[in-house]
Amino acid sequence: MISSISGTNILDWEITSINNLGIWILIENKEYFIPFADYQEFKNASLHQVLAVKFLPPSQLRWDEIDVDIELQALKQPEAFPLIYHP
């Protein structure tokens, strides 16, 4: 059996770090930060739930288990996408 060519990137994304401030995710050689202060849905999420992210090309992140969608543009330019929560 022959697998893919050596050195070929098979991942579209990778979570590179999680700390008390947020999540760092690498997508197509660019790293993005998802701050917990801005995305409260992650506050009570388990590690399993945070790691269960799907990258939907070309620009959407999706966490099915916690019902969160984030557009990459919102991470690139957060000032252009104010977060307003209405209970």
N, C-alpha and C positions, 0 to 999 in steps of 0.2 A: 504494500500500500504506500502510495506517495502522497504526502501532505502538501500544503501550500509551499510556495517558494520561500526559502529561508530569508528572514528579514522583512517579510510582508506583514504590514499591520492589519490584523483582523478585527481590531476593536474600533468602533466609531467614537467611543467615549470611555472614560475611566474616572471614578472618584479617587482623587489623589490624597485627600486629607479631610478629616472631620475633627473640629475642635469645639471649644465652648462658644465660639463666635459664629461658626457656620460650616459650610461645606465647600470644598474646592473640587471642581470637576474639570477634567481635560477633555475637550472635544475638538477633534481634527487639529491637533497641535496648538490649541489656544486654551488657556486656563481661565475659568470663570469662578467667581465667588458668590455663593448664595448665603447671605447673612440671616441668621435666625431672628434677628431683631425685625427684619422686614418680612420674613416668611414664617409667621407664627405656627403654621400647620405642622412644622417639623419639631416644635417644642416637645410634644409628647409622643413623637414617633419613635419606634424601636429602630435599632441599628439595621435589622433585617428590612424594615420598611424603607429606610433611607437608601439602602443599597439596591433596592428593587426599582431603580430608575430605568426608563426606556428613553432612548434618543430617537425621535421621529424626525428624520431629515426632511427639510434642510435646517429647521430651526426650533424645534420644540422638544422640551423635556417633559416626561410624564411619569408620575408616581400613582399608579392605579390604587394601591392599598390605602393611601391617605388622600386620594382625590385632589392632586395638585398638578397643575400644568404651568410651565414657565417658558416663555419665549426667550430665546437667546438675546434678542434685541433689548429686552427689559433688563438683562444682566449687563449688557454693553453700555446702555444709557439709562440707568435707573431714574434719572431726573425727568426723563421724557414719559415715564410710566408711573405716576404717583399711585401708591397703593391706598385704596380707600375701602374700608370694611364697613358694611351696613348689616347689622344683625337682623 
